[in-house]
Amino acid sequence: MDNQKKCLFEKFGGDQQVSELIDQFYYKVLFDKLLRDKFLKADMSRVRYQQKRFFAQMMGDANTQYTGRDLVEVHKNLNITNQQFDKFKTHLKNIALDMEIPNVDLEELLQHVEKHRDLIVFSK
């Protein structure tokens, strides 16, 4: 199977790598003054589990179905700003770079994430 046929999930290395990405990501987020308050009341194992499923589906894994709450429902009362969303993306990017994800795949991931901005940012 040539690389053109692989979905982003496969290019990243599948479940193991996506899990690693999300675990590392939340480790960084919970130490980030700008972001950590958003997760104070959250059940982090549940957040990580749902996020892994969401990312797997978003990245094209046909075997994963995100079954968590609607993104608008989850985020509408959190007052997330564009600045916080950008910071979220920066952490994601830095971790992917640490994991030596090729730039083209990283850019594709960030584009997928960007498409969800309007479902997550409510504090304009």
Beta strands, then each sheet from edge to edge (+ up, - down):
end
